[in-house]
Each structure stands twice: as C-alpha cells, then as structure tokens.
C-alpha cells in the first residue's frame, strides 16, 4: 500500500484507532494513574521523582528520548516560560516550552493540574503520541504526516519548523530538497521556505491537505522505486529527491554550555 493511500486510510479511521488504544490495558492503567496522582504534584522535582508520572508526561510532549536528562528537565520546570532567558525558551525544540507551560510549576505550583481540562489535554497528547508511534511501525511517512498535521497549528515561524527534526524532514521531503540544502545558512533556509510556502497555507485545512498529499507521494519516491507512485497521476510535479542528512538545529552558543551541565 502506498503512503498516500495509507495516510488517507488513517485519516478515515483516526478517531476509532485512538479510542481503541485508550481501552487497552496498559494504556488505560497509565492514564488512570496519571489522572489520580498528577494533582498531588506541585514541583518539577515532584514530577521527576514519580517515574510513572514523569515518563507519561515526557511521552505526551514528545520528549521520551530526553527522559534521562533529569537535570535539564528540572531546570525547564523550575525556570518556567515567563523569562525570555529561561532554558525552555532558549531550546530550539518547542516541546520543552510546551511541557513547562502546560504544568506551569514555576508560575502556579500545582494549579494547572487541578483543572480537569488541562489534565485531559495531557492525556490526549499521550494517546495521540502512542497512536503515532504505532502508525510509524507500519509506515514512518504516515507518522510524519500525522505529526505535522497535529503540530503545525502551534508553530509561529519557520525557525520553529527547522528546529523540529520531524517537521523539518516533512517540509524538506515535500519540496524534494537535495542534501546540500541542510548545510546552508538557517536564515537563508527560512527565506527559501517563506517565499514558497506561506505559513498561513499550512494552517488552512484545505491547503494543508494538499501539502500532505504531496508529502506522502514524495515520501514514497524518496524511499525508492519499489513504491510505484506516479507523481503526475497525483497532480505533483517531480522535483529533486531529498538527501538523507540530519536536520540542522540552531542553538544559542551560550546555551550549549548550560546544557552540558544538565545531561545526567
């Protein structure tokens, strides 16, 4: 099955799949534990010290790979987001700011997690991440498309997209950019994207759907000829394939020194 076809199929059954995951034993137990105990936590240390709550939260915000970085996360929670120099605001990955803002330990103590809709929002994020991981086991291209659809509404500028490896891979694939592009100046990359894909278009559901169709078709082209995708048949002009180089993340040099102290 092509990525384009599988993506469309997931779109039709997304709600049902999400509901099915929520009823699974392990997932249900973790959700119930989070709901029952998160209101008791009033500090970042308290969250980190409860392994089940901490891993649940980190997964919900797409930071599962950073679970080991407890020193960094303490700083993220303790500094909050009000100060522009807070570490969550200086990290290129917006997920750190999102998690700091959602729990709000620095600003409100435990107030945020006493509000049911805030707890519901974290649970929903967790379930969606779980579903996306499973989709990725079948087709990583579909996972990227679903992730892009979910995250793009929260993005304010192209620097944020370039700073998110998954979002960046998606737009580079959509545009069929060659490997050399990833090593160019960040400002020039932003200018390139701004001139070709207005950010407003990616927030318009109809236009976003067209871009996702382009991405899923291009994904199969990038992965190899075995996909059998006919770009012309899908209304997509062939362009130069994407290189495999990793995404560039631009970080304040002074922040790198800080980070070295908090990776535990």
C-alpha positions, 0 to 999 in steps of 0.5 A, a space after each residue: 500500500 502506498 503512503 498516500 493511500 495509507 495516510 488517507 486510510 488513517 485519516 478515515 479511521 483516526 478517531 476509532 484507532 485512538 479510542 481503541 488504544 485508550 481501552 487497552 490495558 496498559 494504556 488505560 492503567 497509565 492514564 488512570 494513574 496519571 489522572 489520580 496522582 498528577 494533582 498531588 504534584 506541585 514541583 518539577 522535582 515532584 514530577 521527576 521523582 514519580 517515574 510513572 508520572 514523569 515518563 507519561 508526561 515526557 511521552 505526551 510532549 514528545 520528549 521520551 528520548 530526553 527522559 534521562 536528562 533529569 537535570 535539564 528537565 528540572 531546570 525547564 520546570 523550575 525556570 518556567 516560560 515567563 523569562 525570555 532567558 529561561 532554558 525552555 525558551 532558549 531550546 530550539 525544540 518547542 516541546 520543552 516550552 510546551 511541557 513547562 507551560 502546560 504544568 506551569 510549576 514555576 508560575 502556579 505550583 500545582 494549579 494547572 493540574 487541578 483543572 480537569 481540562 488541562 489534565 485531559 489535554 495531557 492525556 490526549 497528547 499521550 494517546 495521540 503520541 502512542 497512536 503515532 508511534 504505532 502508525 510509524 511501525 507500519 509506515 514512518 511517512 504516515 507518522 510524519 504526516 500525522 505529526 505535522 498535521 497535529 503540530 503545525 497549528 502551534 508553530 509561529 515561524 519557520 525557525 520553529 519548523 527547522 528546529 523540529 527534526 520531524 517537521 523539518 524532514 516533512 517540509 524538506 521531503 515535500 519540496 524534494 530538497 537535495 542534501 546540500 540544502 541542510 548545510 546552508 545558512 538557517 536564515 537563508 533556509 527560512 527565506 527559501 521556505 517563506 517565499 514558497 510556502 506561506 505559513 498561513 497555507 499550512 494552517 488552512 485545512 484545505 491547503 494543508 491537505 494538499 501539502 500532505 498529499 504531496 508529502 506522502 507521494 514524495 515520501 514514497 519516491 524518496 524511499 525508492 522505486 519499489 513504491 510505484 507512485 506516479 507523481 503526475 497521476 497525483 497532480 505533483 510535479 517531480 522535483 529533486 529527491 531529498 538527501 538523507 542528512 540530519 536536520 540542522 538545529 540552531 542553538 544559542 552558543 551560550 546555551 550549549 554550555 548550560 546544557 552540558 551541565 544538565 545531561 545526567 
